[in-house]
Amino acid sequence: MMSIPFFGIALAFLCILIGQRLAAIALWGLSLIALLALFRMHATDPLNLVL
């Protein structure tokens, strides 16, 4: 699950190399949104600690 944003950023770099600027910006933006959503799910997950 965590690899999705990194694959998106890698595809964005590939789009830059082939000259697709708008696609690269869109992929970067979607990857950033996915990364923030995954962080929110991780940060609000309760810890199951047994003391």
C-alpha positions in Angstrom: 0.0 0.0 0.0 2.8 2.4 0.9 4.5 1.8 -2.4 1.6 3.4 -4.5 2.8 7.0 -4.0 6.4 6.1 -4.8 5.4 4.3 -8.0 3.3 7.4 -8.9 6.3 9.7 -8.3 8.5 7.4 -10.4 6.0 7.5 -13.2 5.9 11.3 -12.9 9.7 11.4 -13.4 9.3 9.2 -16.4 6.7 11.6 -17.8 9.2 14.4 -17.3 11.8 12.5 -19.3 9.5 11.9 -22.2 8.2 15.5 -22.2 4.7 15.1 -20.7 4.7 18.0 -18.3 1.0 18.0 -17.5 0.9 14.3 -16.9 3.9 14.6 -14.6 2.3 17.3 -12.6 -1.0 15.3 -12.3 0.8 12.2 -11.2 2.9 14.1 -8.7 -0.3 15.7 -7.3 -2.1 12.4 -7.0 0.9 10.8 -5.4 1.0 13.6 -2.8 -2.7 13.2 -2.0 -2.2 9.4 -1.7 0.8 9.9 0.6 -1.1 12.3 2.8 -4.1 10.0 3.0 -1.9 7.1 4.0 -0.2 9.2 6.6 -3.6 10.2 8.0 -4.6 6.6 8.3 -1.3 5.7 10.0 -1.3 8.7 12.4 -4.8 8.1 13.6 -4.5 4.4 14.0 -4.9 3.4 17.8 -2.0 1.6 19.4 -2.9 -1.7 21.0 -0.6 -1.7 24.0 -1.0 -4.2 26.8 0.9 -3.1 29.9 
